[in-house]
Amino acid sequence: MEQIVEITEAASFQVKEMMRHNEEEDSYLRVAVKGGGCSGLTYGMGFEKEQGTEDDLYEQFGIPILIAKDDAPILKGTVVDYKQSLMGGGFTIENPNAIASCGCGTSFRTAKKAGTPESC
């Protein structure tokens, strides 16, 4: 099965640390898209205990990753990284399908999916 989302080594290290810290070692990492934000779509990442019937399962760096079948076309080719700086650290998401994003960088839209834009 073709990998939809790439998790970098730096991001995988951070995810594993979060899994240990939150006692989620036996969970899946969910990478998702939902409606909202200024541009219409927002990203979501979190831990889940069970795989749903509409989920595809991938694995990178020993992390089981769930992506809903409906989200796969929007996320195809996306790279999740973790950047550390003097001001702290955080996950970054680079999606080649995003054609527009809001000024604050938390929402986006694609050519085929506008989502549900909200007021900023």
N, CA, C and O atoms as a GROMACS GRO file, in nm:
protein
  480
    1MET      N    1   0.085  -0.118   0.000
    1MET     CA    2   0.000   0.000   0.000
    1MET      C    3   0.089   0.125   0.000
    1MET      O    4   0.186   0.133   0.076
    2GLU      N    5   0.057   0.221  -0.085
    2GLU     CA    6   0.133   0.344  -0.096
    2GLU      C    7   0.123   0.427   0.032
    2GLU      O    8   0.014   0.445   0.086
    3GLN      N    9   0.238   0.478   0.080
    3GLN     CA   10   0.240   0.561   0.200
    3GLN      C   11   0.174   0.695   0.167
    3GLN      O   12   0.212   0.760   0.070
    4ILE      N   13   0.076   0.736   0.245
    4ILE     CA   14   0.004   0.860   0.221
    4ILE      C   15   0.074   0.977   0.288
    4ILE      O   16   0.093   1.082   0.227
    5VAL      N   17   0.113   0.959   0.415
    5VAL     CA   18   0.178   1.063   0.494
    5VAL      C   19   0.315   1.014   0.534
    5VAL      O   20   0.331   0.901   0.580
    6GLU      N   21   0.415   1.100   0.517
    6GLU     CA   22   0.550   1.068   0.563
    6GLU      C   23   0.574   1.134   0.698
    6GLU      O   24   0.552   1.255   0.713
    7ILE      N   25   0.617   1.056   0.794
    7ILE     CA   26   0.656   1.108   0.925
    7ILE      C   27   0.809   1.108   0.927
    7ILE      O   28   0.871   1.003   0.910
    8THR      N   29   0.870   1.225   0.948
    8THR     CA   30   1.016   1.229   0.950
    8THR      C   31   1.068   1.163   1.077
    8THR      O   32   0.993   1.137   1.171
    9GLU      N   33   1.197   1.136   1.078
    9GLU     CA   34   1.258   1.074   1.195
    9GLU      C   35   1.244   1.165   1.318
    9GLU      O   36   1.217   1.116   1.428
   10ALA      N   37   1.262   1.296   1.300
   10ALA     CA   38   1.247   1.389   1.412
   10ALA      C   39   1.105   1.387   1.467
   10ALA      O   40   1.085   1.388   1.588
   11ALA      N   41   1.006   1.384   1.377
   11ALA     CA   42   0.866   1.380   1.421
   11ALA      C   43   0.836   1.247   1.489
   11ALA      O   44   0.764   1.244   1.589
   12SER      N   45   0.891   1.138   1.437
   12SER     CA   46   0.864   1.008   1.498
   12SER      C   47   0.922   1.000   1.638
   12SER      O   48   0.861   0.941   1.727
   13PHE      N   49   1.039   1.058   1.660
   13PHE     CA   50   1.098   1.060   1.792
   13PHE      C   51   1.006   1.135   1.889
   13PHE      O   52   0.983   1.089   2.001
   14GLN      N   53   0.954   1.249   1.845
   14GLN     CA   54   0.865   1.328   1.931
   14GLN      C   55   0.734   1.254   1.957
   14GLN      O   56   0.684   1.256   2.070
   15VAL      N   57   0.677   1.190   1.856
   15VAL     CA   58   0.554   1.113   1.874
   15VAL      C   59   0.576   1.001   1.975
   15VAL      O   60   0.493   0.980   2.063
   16LYS      N   61   0.687   0.929   1.962
   16LYS     CA   62   0.716   0.820   2.056
   16LYS      C   63   0.732   0.873   2.198
   16LYS      O   64   0.686   0.810   2.294
   17GLU      N   65   0.796   0.989   2.213
   17GLU     CA   66   0.810   1.051   2.346
   17GLU      C   67   0.672   1.086   2.403
   17GLU      O   68   0.646   1.063   2.521
   18MET      N   69   0.586   1.141   2.319
   18MET     CA   70   0.450   1.175   2.364
   18MET      C   71   0.371   1.050   2.400
   18MET      O   72   0.295   1.050   2.497
   19MET      N   73   0.389   0.944   2.323
   19MET     CA   74   0.320   0.818   2.353
   19MET      C   75   0.364   0.765   2.490
   19MET      O   76   0.281   0.722   2.570
   20ARG      N   77   0.495   0.768   2.515
   20ARG     CA   78   0.545   0.722   2.645
   20ARG      C   79   0.492   0.811   2.758
   20ARG      O   80   0.443   0.761   2.859
   21HIS      N   81   0.503   0.941   2.740
   21HIS     CA   82   0.462   1.036   2.843
   21HIS      C   83   0.313   1.023   2.877
   21HIS      O   84   0.274   1.037   2.993
   22ASN      N   85   0.231   0.997   2.777
   22ASN     CA   86   0.085   0.988   2.795
   22ASN      C   87   0.035   0.844   2.811
   22ASN      O   88  -0.085   0.819   2.809
   23GLU      N   89   0.129   0.750   2.826
   23GLU     CA   90   0.095   0.609   2.840
   23GLU      C   91   0.005   0.560   2.726
   23GLU      O   92  -0.097   0.496   2.749
   24GLU      N   93   0.047   0.592   2.603
   24GLU     CA   94  -0.026   0.557   2.481
   24GLU      C   95   0.058   0.466   2.391
   24GLU      O   96   0.037   0.464   2.270
   25GLU      N   97   0.151   0.390   2.449
   25GLU     CA   98   0.241   0.307   2.368
   25GLU      C   99   0.169   0.205   2.282
   25GLU      O  100   0.221   0.165   2.177
   26ASP      N  101   0.050   0.163   2.323
   26ASP     CA  102  -0.026   0.064   2.246
   26ASP      C  103  -0.131   0.128   2.155
   26ASP      O  104  -0.220   0.059   2.106
   27SER      N  105  -0.121   0.258   2.134
   27SER     CA  106  -0.219   0.330   2.054
   27SER      C  107  -0.169   0.351   1.911
   27SER      O  108  -0.052   0.328   1.880
   28TYR      N  109  -0.260   0.396   1.828
   28TYR     CA  110  -0.229   0.438   1.692
   28TYR      C  111  -0.215   0.589   1.691
   28TYR      O  112  -0.274   0.658   1.774
   29LEU      N  113  -0.137   0.641   1.597
   29LEU     CA  114  -0.133   0.784   1.571
   29LEU      C  115  -0.232   0.812   1.459
   29LEU      O  116  -0.219   0.757   1.350
   30ARG      N  117  -0.330   0.896   1.484
   30ARG     CA  118  -0.426   0.936   1.381
   30ARG      C  119  -0.380   1.068   1.321
   30ARG      O  120  -0.354   1.165   1.393
   31VAL      N  121  -0.370   1.073   1.187
   31VAL     CA  122  -0.346   1.197   1.113
   31VAL      C  123  -0.475   1.220   1.035
   31VAL      O  124  -0.518   1.135   0.957
   32ALA      N  125  -0.535   1.338   1.057
   32ALA     CA  126  -0.669   1.361   1.003
   32ALA      C  127  -0.684   1.502   0.947
   32ALA      O  128  -0.601   1.590   0.968
   33VAL      N  129  -0.793   1.520   0.876
   33VAL     CA  130  -0.835   1.649   0.823
   33VAL      C  131  -0.979   1.670   0.866
   33VAL      O  132  -1.060   1.578   0.858
   34LYS      N  133  -1.010   1.791   0.911
   34LYS     CA  134  -1.149   1.823   0.944
   34LYS      C  135  -1.181   1.963   0.894
   34LYS      O  136  -1.091   2.042   0.867
   35GLY      N  137  -1.308   1.993   0.883
   35GLY     CA  138  -1.351   2.124   0.837
   35GLY      C  139  -1.327   2.229   0.943
   35GLY      O  140  -1.333   2.201   1.062
   36GLY      N  141  -1.301   2.352   0.898
   36GLY     CA  142  -1.285   2.463   0.991
   36GLY      C  143  -1.168   2.550   0.955
   36GLY      O  144  -1.098   2.527   0.856
   37GLY      N  145  -1.146   2.651   1.036
   37GLY     CA  146  -1.038   2.745   1.013
   37GLY      C  147  -1.074   2.845   0.905
   37GLY      O  148  -1.177   2.832   0.838
   38CYS      N  149  -0.990   2.944   0.888
   38CYS     CA  150  -1.015   3.052   0.791
   38CYS      C  151  -1.024   3.001   0.647
   38CYS      O  152  -1.105   3.051   0.568
   39SER      N  153  -0.942   2.901   0.614
   39SER     CA  154  -0.938   2.852   0.476
   39SER      C  155  -1.027   2.732   0.450
   39SER      O  156  -1.047   2.695   0.334
   40GLY      N  157  -1.082   2.670   0.555
   40GLY     CA  158  -1.180   2.564   0.534
   40GLY      C  159  -1.145   2.427   0.587
   40GLY      O  160  -1.235   2.350   0.621
   41LEU      N  161  -1.015   2.393   0.594
   41LEU     CA  162  -0.973   2.262   0.644
   41LEU      C  163  -0.863   2.280   0.748
   41LEU      O  164  -0.783   2.372   0.737
   42THR      N  165  -0.860   2.194   0.847
   42THR     CA  166  -0.754   2.195   0.947
   42THR      C  167  -0.701   2.053   0.966
   42THR      O  168  -0.770   1.955   0.938
   43TYR      N  169  -0.578   2.043   1.013
   43TYR     CA  170  -0.516   1.915   1.041
   43TYR      C  171  -0.543   1.875   1.185
   43TYR      O  172  -0.563   1.959   1.272
   44GLY      N  173  -0.544   1.745   1.207
   44GLY     CA  174  -0.555   1.693   1.342
   44GLY      C  175  -0.461   1.575   1.358
   44GLY      O  176  -0.442   1.495   1.267
   45MET      N  177  -0.401   1.565   1.477
   45MET     CA  178  -0.319   1.450   1.511
   45MET      C  179  -0.351   1.413   1.656
   45MET      O  180  -0.364   1.500   1.742
   46GLY      N  181  -0.363   1.284   1.680
   46GLY     CA  182  -0.392   1.239   1.815
   46GLY      C  183  -0.377   1.089   1.823
   46GLY      O  184  -0.346   1.022   1.724
   47PHE      N  185  -0.398   1.036   1.942
   47PHE     CA  186  -0.384   0.893   1.965
   47PHE      C  187  -0.521   0.826   1.975
   47PHE      O  188  -0.614   0.882   2.032
   48GLU      N  189  -0.531   0.706   1.919
   48GLU     CA  190  -0.654   0.628   1.926
   48GLU      C  191  -0.619   0.484   1.960
   48GLU      O  192  -0.514   0.433   1.922
   49LYS      N  193  -0.708   0.420   2.033
   49LYS     CA  194  -0.686   0.283   2.078
   49LYS      C  195  -0.726   0.179   1.974
   49LYS      O  196  -0.672   0.069   1.974
   50GLU      N  197  -0.822   0.213   1.884
   50GLU     CA  198  -0.873   0.114   1.789
   50GLU      C  199  -0.876   0.168   1.648
   50GLU      O  200  -0.895   0.288   1.625
   51GLN      N  201  -0.856   0.078   1.553
   51GLN     CA  202  -0.868   0.111   1.412
   51GLN      C  203  -1.014   0.098   1.370
   51GLN      O  204  -1.079  -0.002   1.401
   52GLY      N  205  -1.066   0.200   1.300
   52GLY     CA  206  -1.202   0.196   1.250
   52GLY      C  207  -1.210   0.125   1.116
   52GLY      O  208  -1.109   0.102   1.050
   53THR      N  209  -1.331   0.090   1.076
   53THR     CA  210  -1.351   0.019   0.949
   53THR      C  211  -1.318   0.106   0.828
   53THR      O  212  -1.287   0.053   0.721
   54GLU      N  213  -1.323   0.238   0.842
   54GLU     CA  214  -1.294   0.329   0.731
   54GLU      C  215  -1.152   0.382   0.736
   54GLU      O  216  -1.119   0.479   0.667
   55ASP      N  217  -1.065   0.319   0.817
   55ASP     CA  218  -0.927   0.362   0.832
   55ASP      C  219  -0.833   0.271   0.754
   55ASP      O  220  -0.853   0.150   0.746
   56ASP      N  221  -0.730   0.332   0.696
   56ASP     CA  222  -0.618   0.257   0.642
   56ASP      C  223  -0.506   0.266   0.744
   56ASP      O  224  -0.489   0.368   0.811
   57LEU      N  225  -0.430   0.158   0.756
   57LEU     CA  226  -0.321   0.150   0.853
   57LEU      C  227  -0.188   0.153   0.781
   57LEU      O  228  -0.166   0.077   0.686
   58TYR      N  229  -0.099   0.240   0.826
   58TYR     CA  230   0.037   0.251   0.774
   58TYR      C  231   0.132   0.241   0.893
   58TYR      O  232   0.089   0.244   1.008
   59GLU      N  233   0.259   0.228   0.865
   59GLU     CA  234   0.356   0.226   0.974
   59GLU      C  235   0.485   0.292   0.928
   59GLU      O  236   0.532   0.269   0.816
   60GLN      N  237   0.540   0.375   1.015
   60GLN     CA  238   0.670   0.436   0.990
   60GLN      C  239   0.744   0.446   1.122
   60GLN      O  240   0.685   0.484   1.224
   61PHE      N  241   0.871   0.413   1.120
   61PHE     CA  242   0.956   0.420   1.240
   61PHE      C  243   0.892   0.348   1.358
   61PHE      O  244   0.910   0.389   1.473
   62GLY      N  245   0.818   0.241   1.331
   62GLY     CA  246   0.755   0.164   1.437
   62GLY      C  247   0.628   0.226   1.493
   62GLY      O  248   0.575   0.178   1.593
   63ILE      N  249   0.578   0.332   1.430
   63ILE     CA  250   0.455   0.398   1.475
   63ILE      C  251   0.341   0.356   1.384
   63ILE      O  252   0.348   0.380   1.263
   64PRO      N  253   0.235   0.294   1.438
   64PRO     CA  254   0.118   0.262   1.356
   64PRO      C  255   0.036   0.390   1.332
   64PRO      O  256  -0.001   0.459   1.427
   65ILE      N  257   0.008   0.419   1.206
   65ILE     CA  258  -0.058   0.545   1.168
   65ILE      C  259  -0.192   0.514   1.103
   65ILE      O  260  -0.199   0.434   1.010
   66LEU      N  261  -0.297   0.578   1.153
   66LEU     CA  262  -0.431   0.564   1.095
   66LEU      C  263  -0.464   0.687   1.012
   66LEU      O  264  -0.441   0.801   1.054
   67ILE      N  265  -0.520   0.662   0.894
   67ILE     CA  266  -0.570   0.770   0.809
   67ILE      C  267  -0.704   0.723   0.753
   67ILE      O  268  -0.714   0.616   0.694
   68ALA      N  269  -0.808   0.804   0.773
   68ALA     CA  270  -0.939   0.771   0.720
   68ALA      C  271  -0.933   0.771   0.568
   68ALA      O  272  -0.866   0.854   0.507
   69LYS      N  273  -1.003   0.677   0.507
   69LYS     CA  274  -1.004   0.666   0.360
   69LYS      C  275  -1.045   0.797   0.294
   69LYS      O  276  -0.991   0.832   0.188
   70ASP      N  277  -1.139   0.871   0.354
   70ASP     CA  278  -1.184   0.998   0.297
   70ASP      C  279  -1.075   1.106   0.304
   70ASP      O  280  -1.073   1.197   0.221
   71ASP      N  281  -0.986   1.097   0.402
   71ASP     CA  282  -0.880   1.197   0.419
   71ASP      C  283  -0.758   1.169   0.331
   71ASP      O  284  -0.680   1.260   0.304
   72ALA      N  285  -0.742   1.046   0.286
   72ALA     CA  286  -0.622   1.006   0.211
   72ALA      C  287  -0.595   1.092   0.088
   72ALA      O  288  -0.480   1.133   0.070
   73PRO      N  289  -0.694   1.123   0.003
   73PRO     CA  290  -0.662   1.205  -0.115
   73PRO      C  291  -0.614   1.346  -0.078
   73PRO      O  292  -0.533   1.404  -0.150
   74ILE      N  293  -0.665   1.399   0.031
   74ILE     CA  294  -0.625   1.533   0.075
   74ILE      C  295  -0.485   1.531   0.134
   74ILE      O  296  -0.409   1.627   0.118
   75LEU      N  297  -0.449   1.422   0.201
   75LEU     CA  298  -0.320   1.412   0.270
   75LEU      C  299  -0.208   1.350   0.187
   75LEU      O  300  -0.093   1.351   0.230
   76LYS      N  301  -0.240   1.296   0.070
   76LYS     CA  302  -0.140   1.224  -0.010
   76LYS      C  303  -0.017   1.312  -0.036
   76LYS      O  304  -0.028   1.423  -0.089
   77GLY      N  305   0.099   1.260   0.004
   77GLY     CA  306   0.225   1.333  -0.016
   77GLY      C  307   0.262   1.427   0.098
   77GLY      O  308   0.365   1.493   0.091
   78THR      N  309   0.180   1.434   0.202
   78THR     CA  310   0.205   1.523   0.315
   78THR      C  311   0.324   1.473   0.398
   78THR      O  312   0.341   1.353   0.418
   79VAL      N  313   0.404   1.567   0.444
   79VAL     CA  314   0.519   1.537   0.530
   79VAL      C  315   0.497   1.604   0.665
   79VAL      O  316   0.477   1.725   0.674
   80VAL      N  317   0.503   1.522   0.771
   80VAL     CA  318   0.493   1.573   0.908
   80VAL      C  319   0.633   1.572   0.966
   80VAL      O  320   0.698   1.467   0.970
   81ASP      N  321   0.679   1.688   1.012
   81ASP     CA  322   0.812   1.702   1.069
   81ASP      C  323   0.800   1.764   1.208
   81ASP      O  324   0.693   1.812   1.246
   82TYR      N  325   0.909   1.764   1.281
   82TYR     CA  326   0.914   1.831   1.410
   82TYR      C  327   1.037   1.920   1.409
   82TYR      O  328   1.148   1.873   1.385
   83LYS      N  329   1.015   2.048   1.434
   83LYS     CA  330   1.124   2.146   1.432
   83LYS      C  331   1.146   2.198   1.573
   83LYS      O  332   1.051   2.228   1.646
   84GLN      N  333   1.272   2.208   1.611
   84GLN     CA  334   1.310   2.260   1.742
   84GLN      C  335   1.384   2.391   1.720
   84GLN      O  336   1.470   2.400   1.632
   85SER      N  337   1.353   2.493   1.800
   85SER     CA  338   1.422   2.622   1.789
   85SER      C  339   1.443   2.677   1.930
   85SER      O  340   1.402   2.615   2.028
   86LEU      N  341   1.506   2.792   1.939
   86LEU     CA  342   1.527   2.856   2.068
   86LEU      C  343   1.395   2.894   2.135
   86LEU      O  344   1.389   2.907   2.258
   87MET      N  345   1.292   2.911   2.057
   87MET     CA  346   1.160   2.950   2.109
   87MET      C  347   1.073   2.829   2.142
   87MET      O  348   0.957   2.846   2.180
   88GLY      N  349   1.127   2.710   2.129
   88GLY     CA  350   1.050   2.589   2.155
   88GLY      C  351   1.043   2.502   2.031
   88GLY      O  352   1.121   2.521   1.937
   89GLY      N  353   0.951   2.409   2.030
   89GLY     CA  354   0.940   2.319   1.917
   89GLY      C  355   0.795   2.294   1.881
   89GLY      O  356   0.704   2.327   1.957
   90GLY      N  357   0.776   2.236   1.764
   90GLY     CA  358   0.641   2.202   1.722
   90GLY      C  359   0.641   2.124   1.593
   90GLY      O  360   0.740   2.121   1.519
   91PHE      N  361   0.529   2.061   1.567
   91PHE     CA  362   0.512   1.986   1.443
   91PHE      C  363   0.486   2.082   1.328
   91PHE      O  364   0.418   2.183   1.344
   92THR      N  365   0.540   2.047   1.212
   92THR     CA  366   0.511   2.121   1.090
   92THR      C  367   0.450   2.023   0.990
   92THR      O  368   0.485   1.905   0.988
   93ILE      N  369   0.360   2.072   0.906
   93ILE     CA  370   0.294   1.988   0.808
   93ILE      C  371   0.307   2.055   0.671
   93ILE      O  372   0.264   2.169   0.651
   94GLU      N  373   0.368   1.982   0.578
   94GLU     CA  374   0.383   2.029   0.441
   94GLU      C  375   0.296   1.942   0.352
   94GLU      O  376   0.321   1.823   0.336
   95ASN      N  377   0.192   2.003   0.294
   95ASN     CA  378   0.097   1.930   0.212
   95ASN      C  379   0.103   1.983   0.069
   95ASN      O  380   0.067   2.098   0.046
   96PRO      N  381   0.148   1.901  -0.027
   96PRO     CA  382   0.157   1.948  -0.165
   96PRO      C  383   0.021   1.973  -0.230
   96PRO      O  384   0.013   2.034  -0.336
   97ASN      N  385  -0.086   1.926  -0.167
   97ASN     CA  386  -0.221   1.945  -0.221
   97ASN      C  387  -0.284   2.076  -0.179
   97ASN      O  388  -0.385   2.117  -0.236
   98ALA      N  389  -0.226   2.143  -0.080
   98ALA     CA  390  -0.281   2.269  -0.032
   98ALA      C  391  -0.252   2.379  -0.133
   98ALA      O  392  -0.138   2.402  -0.171
   99ILE      N  393  -0.359   2.448  -0.177
   99ILE     CA  394  -0.340   2.556  -0.274
   99ILE      C  395  -0.355   2.693  -0.208
   99ILE      O  396  -0.320   2.795  -0.267
  100ALA      N  397  -0.408   2.695  -0.086
  100ALA     CA  398  -0.424   2.821  -0.012
  100ALA      C  399  -0.422   2.790   0.136
  100ALA      O  400  -0.468   2.684   0.179
  101SER      N  401  -0.370   2.883   0.213
  101SER     CA  402  -0.373   2.868   0.358
  101SER      C  403  -0.399   3.004   0.420
  101SER      O  404  -0.381   3.107   0.355
  102CYS      N  405  -0.442   3.003   0.545
  102CYS     CA  406  -0.472   3.128   0.612
  102CYS      C  407  -0.343   3.195   0.657
  102CYS      O  408  -0.237   3.133   0.656
  103GLY      N  409  -0.352   3.320   0.696
  103GLY     CA  410  -0.235   3.396   0.739
  103GLY      C  411  -0.165   3.338   0.860
  103GLY      O  412  -0.042   3.347   0.870
  104CYS      N  413  -0.240   3.277   0.950
  104CYS     CA  414  -0.176   3.220   1.070
  104CYS      C  415  -0.123   3.080   1.044
  104CYS      O  416  -0.054   3.025   1.129
  105GLY      N  417  -0.154   3.022   0.927
  105GLY     CA  418  -0.096   2.894   0.888
  105GLY      C  419  -0.159   2.771   0.949
  105GLY      O  420  -0.101   2.663   0.943
  106THR      N  421  -0.277   2.784   1.009
  106THR     CA  422  -0.338   2.668   1.073
  106THR      C  423  -0.446   2.601   0.989
  106THR      O  424  -0.492   2.493   1.024
  107SER      N  425  -0.487   2.664   0.881
  107SER     CA  426  -0.589   2.600   0.797
  107SER      C  427  -0.550   2.614   0.650
  107SER      O  428  -0.462   2.693   0.614
  108PHE      N  429  -0.617   2.534   0.566
  108PHE     CA  430  -0.581   2.528   0.425
  108PHE      C  431  -0.701   2.482   0.345
  108PHE      O  432  -0.805   2.447   0.401
  109ARG      N  433  -0.686   2.483   0.212
  109ARG     CA  434  -0.783   2.420   0.124
  109ARG      C  435  -0.707   2.362   0.006
  109ARG      O  436  -0.594   2.401  -0.022
  110THR      N  437  -0.772   2.267  -0.061
  110THR     CA  438  -0.711   2.206  -0.179
  110THR      C  439  -0.795   2.243  -0.300
  110THR      O  440  -0.902   2.302  -0.286
  111ALA      N  441  -0.748   2.209  -0.418
  111ALA     CA  442  -0.821   2.238  -0.542
  111ALA      C  443  -0.953   2.164  -0.546
  111ALA      O  444  -1.049   2.212  -0.607
  112LYS      N  445  -0.960   2.047  -0.483
  112LYS     CA  446  -1.081   1.965  -0.488
  112LYS      C  447  -1.166   1.970  -0.362
  112LYS      O  448  -1.280   1.924  -0.362
  113LYS      N  449  -1.113   2.027  -0.253
  113LYS     CA  450  -1.186   2.028  -0.126
  113LYS      C  451  -1.168   2.163  -0.058
  113LYS      O  452  -1.057   2.200  -0.019
  114ALA      N  453  -1.279   2.236  -0.045
  114ALA     CA  454  -1.274   2.368   0.018
  114ALA      C  455  -1.301   2.361   0.168
  114ALA      O  456  -1.264   2.452   0.242
  115GLY      N  457  -1.365   2.254   0.213
  115GLY     CA  458  -1.394   2.244   0.356
  115GLY      C  459  -1.506   2.337   0.399
  115GLY      O  460  -1.595   2.369   0.320
  116THR      N  461  -1.501   2.380   0.524
  116THR     CA  462  -1.603   2.469   0.579
  116THR      C  463  -1.534   2.587   0.644
  116THR      O  464  -1.509   2.585   0.765
  117PRO      N  465  -1.502   2.692   0.566
  117PRO     CA  466  -1.432   2.808   0.621
  117PRO      C  467  -1.513   2.876   0.732
  117PRO      O  468  -1.636   2.881   0.727
  118GLU      N  469  -1.441   2.928   0.831
  118GLU     CA  470  -1.501   3.001   0.942
  118GLU      C  471  -1.438   3.140   0.944
  118GLU      O  472  -1.336   3.165   0.880
  119SER      N  473  -1.500   3.229   1.019
  119SER     CA  474  -1.442   3.363   1.037
  119SER      C  475  -1.320   3.355   1.125
  119SER      O  476  -1.315   3.276   1.220
  120CYS      N  477  -1.221   3.436   1.095
  120CYS     CA  478  -1.099   3.442   1.178
  120CYS      C  479  -1.115   3.544   1.288
  120CYS      O  480  -1.023   3.564   1.368
   0.00000   0.00000   0.00000
